[in-house]
Amino acid sequence: MAKNRLYKVVFLNHGKVYELYARGVSSSGLWGFLEVSELVFEDGDSLVVDPTEEKLRQEFDGVSVLHLPVQSVLRVEEVEKRGQAVIRDRESGEKVTPFPVTASKRKKT
């Protein structure tokens, strides 16, 4: 009996590092692309909603198969359980917040 496989796919997209989870990863019919299918996101039933994961869910809403250029794929791992889907800054590795952050104004002395 085949087990239900789960993959962590890490790739570059517009200068950011995306980490997504999917049930299917294979060579694409498009030359030079990797096919990622059945994206897995956290259930929307929890009380705490991660804004980054919600942004990813909205960005990939309606996508049945994602074709990624092989050059953009950093890593594919087969994992036991799903972690948090995130977007990281390519340079620092810090988690990117999807909300605009405004600097507070300082008083001049």
Summary of the structure (lengths in Angstrom):
residues: 109
radius of gyration: 16.7
end to end distance: 72.0
largest distance: 72.0
contacts: 238
relative contact order: 0.27
helix: 11%
strand: 39%
